[in-house]
Amino acid sequence: MDETLTLSALALGVLALLPAAKRRLELSRAKHRSLAGHSRMAKRLARWVPGYAYGEAQFFAADGAPANVAAARRAALGRLGAEFDTRFAKTLAATATAREAIPDLRFTARYRVPFQFSPVLREHLKMGAFLQASEGVQVEDLDGNRLYDLTGSYGVNLLGYDAYKACIDEAVATARDLGPVLGAYHPCVLEVLSRLKAISGQEEVSFHMSGTEAVMQAVRLARYHTRRKRLVRFAGAYHGWWEDVQPGPGNPLPPRETFTLQDMSERSLRVLATRRDIACVLVNPLQALHPNANAPGDSALVDGSRRAGFDREAYTTWLRRLREVCTARGIVLIFDEVFVGFRLAPGGAQAYFGVKADLVTYGKTLGGGLPVGVVCGSRALMTRYREDRPADICFARGTFNAHPYVIAAMAAFLKRLDRPEVKALYDGLEPRWNARADRLNARLQQAGVPVRVANLSTIWTVLYTQPGRYHWMLQFYLRKHGLALSWVGTGRLIFSLNYGDAEFEEVLDRFVAACDEMRADGWWWTAPELTTRAIRRSVFREMLSRKF
């Protein structure tokens, strides 16, 4: 009898655990099969990777290139370095001085390229980080070099730098009498509220000093009102650098309340439809360009296998299904439009995809050239207290929130969206920029170089059509030919909307010329055995030998 009772109790215990095991299995299957989808594994691997660097000889022949090709590459790097030292002398000197006190500069210098190549490259090819002027679609460094801007100031520059200079000038004039008085609001906040409510389709607005802060507040409000703690983000998406939304390498803490699921996946929808502990889902519409992949940068170009491509219909369908599941389960759907807001359409990603979120965050360009973060949402979700529980609040404040000059610059930007010349920039926006990408791809194919581009409107990324160890060198040839890039190199190019046909044609010519020169210098030499798999295996063997 005792044995029968024991077996019965054991069976009941197993049955009781089955639902939890089923949920756990569904969660595991909903994760993307890559390091972007597995934060814990990615962190463990990051700690495991040994630090090592190629010497001079291996630097130029890491792909097994013959001696004559390696020699051509060595000579080419020497020429590039000498030209940069001469053309950018003042800019490089200022950067070297600043680097001693600004850790960001040391970080970006180290991680422009795969780490094995970094020490030799930094010795022979110096990069500047200073600019002194901007005009039209060009920027000017300390040496007077004018470069076509493809940085977009990390997404801020939507309308062109001249437009933001005008917004800032107008803001200074508007807020001068009040000055930097904080706590109270400048009266122009009323116009800002009216415009943001109309754009977002939401009832209320809160102001912050960065996009990261806006996302933090949106997640906190979702947790507060749903009384749930879990946050869902999708593999590869970036939502700022704070802990809950950046759980992989770069964050000292392990993921706690965050689920990283596969974008555009039935299995992810299944998880959302069956769990009861999910407070919110974060969507960065930029991921439509490269679903489930991390933000691209040349430092990750180990073998040239980067892929991207935008399918508007497929991503719209995905967002609509996600919206339906979140509505049915009481999950707060948050659109993080800090980066893409106003770039796809004057009404943002909500208008572009025809899907309304519960909370929307904006930043970057919205500040009219000054730093800002904004959350828009319904009154029910934006309220930070409970009438029946006066001590139960959702706190979020900041000394510089709603700074008079920032609000005034924001007002100037929002008014500018109504100008005929700005509306004209949006007319035919998508077909125009798709055609420009197609035109560049046609020229690259005609030139016979292994380079292509993919785009989400004015946001572009560079792809490569053959395996290779040196694709990351293209960023330096583009800079030589007068194209300004951000520190991630060819991973992300951001055009402002005010690029005219003639200006774009100049960029196109310079881009192709840079590719031609890089090919002539031997960096795209390849052999039949140099496959993506072979490169990865080679690098893995290197790491094992260095580690053990």
Secondary structure, 3 states (H helix, E strand, C coil): CHHHHHHHHHHHHHHHHHHHHHHHHHHHHCCCCCHHHCHHHHHHHHHHCCCCCCCHHHHHCCCCCCHHHHHHHHHHHHHHHHHHHHHCHHHHHHHHHHHCCCHHHHHHHHCCCCCCCHHHHHHHCCCCCCCCEEECCEEECCCCCEEEECCHHHHCCCCCHHHHHHHHHHHHHHHCCCCCCCCCCCCCHHHHHHHHHHHHCCCEEEEECCHHHHHHHHHHHHHHHHCCCEEEEECCCCCCCCHHHCCCCCCCCCCCCEEEECCCCHHHHHHHHHCCCEEEEEECHHHHCCCCCCCCCHHHCCCCCCCCCCCHHHHHHHHHHHHHHHHHHCCEEEEECCCCCCCCCCCHHHHHHCCCCCEEEEEHHHHCCCCCEEEEECHHHHCCEECCEEEEECCCCCCCCCCHHHHHHHHHHHHHCCCHHHHHHHCCHHHHHHHHHHHHHHHHHHHCCCEEEEEECCEEEEEECCCCCCHHHHHHHHHHCCEECCCCHHHCEECCCCCCHHHHHHHHHHHHHHHHHHHHCCCCCCCCCCCHHHHHHHHHHHHHHHHC
